[in-house]
Amino acid sequence: MVITFGLVLSFIIVFILAWLFIKTIGNNKWISLLVSIVATPLLYFWVFYPMLNIFSSYHHQKHFNAENWAEFPELRFEMMDQLNNNNQLIGKTKQEIEADFGKPEWFGWDEVIKANSKEQWNYNLGFKPGAFNNQQECLEVQFKNDTVAKIKTYKMEKDFE
């Protein structure tokens, strides 16, 4: 475990809250302090940390890997920040995109021709972890003259039954 400022600060906050609560049970300061010291790691790892993970939207970042893209489609969103930040897809051909990402999962809607366009390839990126998240991450790759002109990520609301 890496000890950071945030970890130490959150441990201190959990300790103070535990000490204040345990102090209300009895007036003996030394027993309250000892029980608080023992209870703090338990409260932190069994209550505070799980709740923090449920309600925060933090997720791991990974480098793009074509094998992982195909094998773990529900975790594709972890690779997208690197691709977006470095514009690594701009200028690639359709054949290169199909080799890395596979066949498009669906074609995007083009308002000009009022139909699905084979120049707009869409891929499902999965759901970012977090409570109450019903937004599916998606990637759209737009081509011009058979090369990538633009990429965009967007969210699509998913209804669960």
N, C-alpha and C positions, 0 to 999 in steps of 0.2 A: 504494500500500500504506500502510495506517495503522500507524504505529509505536506499539505499546502495551507495557505492562510485561510482559505474557505473552510477546510476541514477542521482546523483548530478553532476557528470562530464558531462554527456550528456545534462543535463539541462543548464549547464553553456555554453557549446558549442553552443546549440541552441539559448541561450540568446545573446551571442556575435555575432553570424551570423545575428540574427534579428536586433540587435542594429546597426550593420554596414550597413545593408540594409536600415533601416528606417532613419538613419542619412543622407543618400544620398538624401532623399526627401526634408528635410528642415534643416536649420542651428540651430534651437532651441534645445539645448541639453536636457533641462528638459522635453519637450514634446516627444522628441525621446526616452528618458529613460522611461517615463511613458508608451508610446505605446509599447515599447519593453517588459516591464514587463508584460503588459496585453497580448501581442501576444505570448510570450514564451510558456506558457502552451498549448495554442491552436495549435501552430505549432508543439510542441512536440507530443501531443496526436493525432493530425489529420494528420500529415505529417511524422515526423521522426519515431515514434514508429511503425506505420503500414509498412513503408518501411523496417525498421529493421526486422520485423517479416516475411516479404515476402522473403527477401534475406538471412536470417540466417536459419540454420538447427536445431535450438533448438527444443526439444520436451520434454514433461513431461515423467517422469519415474514412472512406477507403478509396484507393486508387482503382481506376477502371481496369477490369480484367474480363475478357470476352468469355472465358470459361465460367467465372462466377456469375456473370450476367445471365448466361443460359441456365445455370444450375440453380441459382437462388433468385428467382424473379421478384420475390417479396422483399428483397433487400437492395434492390437497384437504386433506391433513393440515396443510399450511402455513397454511391459512386458519382452522383451527379454534380456535386459542388465542384469537384476537381475539373470535370469536363466543361462546366459553365464558366468557371473562373479563367481557364487557360484557353478557351475557344479552340480546343483541339479538334473539333469536328468540322469547323469552317474550311471549305475547300476540298473535303473528301468526296469521292465519287459514290454513287449508289451501290456499286459493287463492294467498295470498302466498308460502307455502313452495314450492308447486308452480311458481310463476312464477320464483322464485330458484334452486331446487335441481333442478327437474324432477320427473318422476314418481318415486315411491319405487321403489327397486331391489328391495326385498322388505319384507314385513310382519313385524313382530315377533310372537313367541309370547306369548300371554296365558294365564296359568295358570288364570284364573277361568273362561274359556269353553273352555279346552283346544283352542285353534285359533289360527291366525294372525289378528291383529286389524288392521283397517284404521285403527285409532287409534294404531298404532305403526309409523311409517315409518322404514326403515333405508336408509342410504347407505354405500357403500364410500368410504373416505378414502385408500386406498393404503397403501404400506409406507414407514415412516420409514427413511431410509438408515442403514446400519451393517452391520457384519459379523455373521453368524449371526442375522440378524433374520428370523424366520418368523411374526411377529405382524402381521396385517393390521389396520389401524385402521378402526373403523366408527363411525358416528353413528346414534343412535336418537332420533327426534323423537316425543314422546308428546303426543297431543292429548286435550283434554277440552272437550266442547261446541264442536268444530270450531276451537279455538284451541290454540296450543302451551302446554302446561302444564309440560313438563319436557324437557330435552335431556340426553343422556348420551353419552359416548364410551366405547367399550370395544374390547378387542383380541380378535381371533379367530385362533386358530392355523391356519396354512395349510400343508398338506403339499405339497411339491414333488416331482414324480416325475422 
